Amino acid sequence: MEKDADGFYTPAPVAVPAAEAEAQPEANPEAKLEDEEKAEAPTESAVNTDLINSTFEVSVTLADQQADSSSPLYSVKTFEELGLHQDLLKGIYDMGFSKPSKIQERALPLLLSNPPTNMIGQSQSGTGKTAAFVLTMLSRVDFDLNKPQALCLAPSRELARQIMSVVIAMGKFTSVQTEYAIKENLPRNATRITAQIIVGTPGTMTDLLRRKVIDTSDIRVFVLDEADNMLDQDGLGDQTIRVKKYVPVIEPPLQTILFSATFPDHVRAFASKFAPNANKIELQREELSVDSIRQFYMDCRDEEHKYDILVTLYTLLTIGQSIIFCQHRRTADRISARMTAEGHHVASLHGAKDATERDQIIDRFREGKEKVLITTNVIARGIDILQVNMVVNYDLPLMNERNHFRPDDVRPDVETYIHRIGRTGRFGRKGISVNFVHDRKTWQQMQQIEEQTGKKIMRIETNDIDVMEEKMRKAMK
Ligand SMILES: Nc1ncnc2c1ncn2[C@@H]1O[C@H](COP(=O)(O)OP(=O)(O)OP(=O)(O)O)[C@@H](O)[C@H]1O
């Protein structure tokens, strides 16, 4: 199975493993036909060849990385050795996965062993954490029992929908039943959910639990994706704790699974309380972001110059796909309205839009119908769109006001930064991130990000557009 036009998983004819791809005799047989009709349509053939070549290149570099012991994609094992049911192995191979990543290899045996043990797992963005917890949910569910058995919480409806697409793809050869706990999905008068796996956001999940639409008496797995965010008192902490209170812990024994690319110190202790006696897989600070994302910054004179530079970048933004992050919804709306009025094609997505519109916008972006998405932190975490090769921090991410030392000392939100740039460079692919810096304060904030992540952020000259473009194109290759 491979991702369809919606970016979700649907059946594909046959996945060609990287090693076999080279042996394919004719990547594009049509290219050989020399009749008039074909001769008149060289563009399509050329595009096909390009697509095939680029898929091939990704497969080859992926195979290299999965064989490099220092890569987060490395593994010595096969999926067969991880103790998965035959039906789930079929699902995994149908998705085109051939080898586990490091987090999958390390976490799955711990997650699947009995008696069930809690897990706090950390691994860089785009390294396959979703498969680790989805396979655990699917492994622990009794498909003959028509009752909820696994709950999974994510910070946004977009991420909940994406996780569900993975549950459905990996569970394709099982009889799993699923349901969403996201806004405007179930009718208000729904009385009972019989689905075994429920994926949602904490507000709606609480509402369904409170109204007893979800019976918790057989829940055995409780997953928090983006767990540091889900437990943070400045984020969704209160709502997540409320959900947990509804779920019995002792009978059946509850396995609590927390995953994220980041676990800042201030939530680490609470995470250990929330998932007691957990197996832990942790990253060192300098390992937090992946090396395949090249990081840059651009000096802008002021706010208006930021906009001008963004417009100058437009052609580059549309080479693959790109996500532009703003601190506020109004900024996202303002710049997207202005760019649209000037004839550019951009979409904007944030939490103030209604559910149907949000679904349409992200689906169009997944399908590649929109190339440039202007947004807020709402999709900073978890969203997996492989074609995104550029992320722009139009505004650097900043801590909530209550974490400011003084009103004039606004600290950068380093965790959100790591997640934002992680929307590109997924599973070994290349990507670039660009930060706009326009005054002393933003300059200092960027330096703090550099210090705390231990990764160099390179300057890109904005005076000479050609040089700027050339440098960025090179970094994207
Ligand atoms: N073993 C594998 N082989 C090939 N591709 C994989 C494998 N595991 C995961 N992937 C793909 O890698 C991409 C990233 O995976 P995923 O979204 O689970 O990352 P993540 O670690 O959860 O990232 P984030 O921290 O951003 O949420 C997805 O497109 C997924 O299908």
Ligand as a Chemical Component Dictionary entry (heavy atoms), coordinates in Angstrom:
data_LIG
# 
_chem_comp.id                   LIG 
_chem_comp.type                 NON-POLYMER 
_chem_comp.pdbx_formal_charge   0 
_chem_comp.three_letter_code    LIG 
# 
loop_
_chem_comp_atom.comp_id 
_chem_comp_atom.atom_id 
_chem_comp_atom.alt_atom_id 
_chem_comp_atom.type_symbol 
_chem_comp_atom.charge 
_chem_comp_atom.model_Cartn_x 
_chem_comp_atom.model_Cartn_y 
_chem_comp_atom.model_Cartn_z 
_chem_comp_atom.pdbx_ordinal 
LIG N1  N1  N 0 10.114 1.120  8.693  1  
LIG C1  C1  C 0 9.750  2.050  7.820  2  
LIG N2  N2  N 0 10.146 1.961  6.532  3  
LIG C2  C2  C 0 9.787  2.938  5.642  4  
LIG N3  N3  N 0 9.063  4.042  5.953  5  
LIG C3  C3  C 0 8.654  4.170  7.228  6  
LIG C4  C4  C 0 8.964  3.192  8.219  7  
LIG N4  N4  N 0 8.424  3.595  9.394  8  
LIG C5  C5  C 0 7.797  4.756  9.149  9  
LIG N5  N5  N 0 7.926  5.121  7.850  10 
LIG C6  C6  C 0 7.411  6.336  7.205  11 
LIG O1  O1  O 0 8.158  7.418  7.745  12 
LIG C7  C7  C 0 7.352  8.596  7.821  13 
LIG C8  C8  C 0 7.464  9.213  9.198  14 
LIG O2  O2  O 0 6.875  8.361  10.182 15 
LIG P1  P1  P 0 6.053  8.947  11.416 16 
LIG O3  O3  O 0 5.048  9.940  10.954 17 
LIG O4  O4  O 0 5.588  7.805  12.216 18 
LIG O5  O5  O 0 7.209  9.728  12.192 19 
LIG P2  P2  P 0 7.239  10.225 13.694 20 
LIG O6  O6  O 0 8.468  9.671  14.301 21 
LIG O7  O7  O 0 5.943  9.947  14.358 22 
LIG O8  O8  O 0 7.451  11.789 13.470 23 
LIG P3  P3  P 0 6.943  13.069 14.328 24 
LIG O9  O9  O 0 7.851  13.174 15.523 25 
LIG O10 O10 O 0 7.109  14.207 13.399 26 
LIG O11 O11 O 0 5.524  12.804 14.715 27 
LIG C9  C9  C 0 5.938  8.152  7.460  28 
LIG O12 O12 O 0 5.678  8.554  6.118  29 
LIG C10 C10 C 0 5.965  6.643  7.574  30 
LIG O13 O13 O 0 5.059  6.026  6.684  31 
# 
loop_
_chem_comp_bond.comp_id 
_chem_comp_bond.atom_id_1 
_chem_comp_bond.atom_id_2 
_chem_comp_bond.value_order 
_chem_comp_bond.pdbx_ordinal 
LIG N1  C1  SING 1  
LIG C1  N2  SING 2  
LIG C1  C4  DOUB 3  
LIG N2  C2  DOUB 4  
LIG C2  N3  SING 5  
LIG N3  C3  DOUB 6  
LIG C3  C4  SING 7  
LIG C3  N5  SING 8  
LIG C4  N4  SING 9  
LIG N4  C5  DOUB 10 
LIG C5  N5  SING 11 
LIG N5  C6  SING 12 
LIG C6  O1  SING 13 
LIG C6  C10 SING 14 
LIG O1  C7  SING 15 
LIG C7  C8  SING 16 
LIG C7  C9  SING 17 
LIG C8  O2  SING 18 
LIG O2  P1  SING 19 
LIG P1  O3  DOUB 20 
LIG P1  O4  SING 21 
LIG P1  O5  SING 22 
LIG O5  P2  SING 23 
LIG P2  O6  DOUB 24 
LIG P2  O7  SING 25 
LIG P2  O8  SING 26 
LIG O8  P3  SING 27 
LIG P3  O9  DOUB 28 
LIG P3  O10 SING 29 
LIG P3  O11 SING 30 
LIG C9  O12 SING 31 
LIG C9  C10 SING 32 
LIG C10 O13 SING 33 
# 
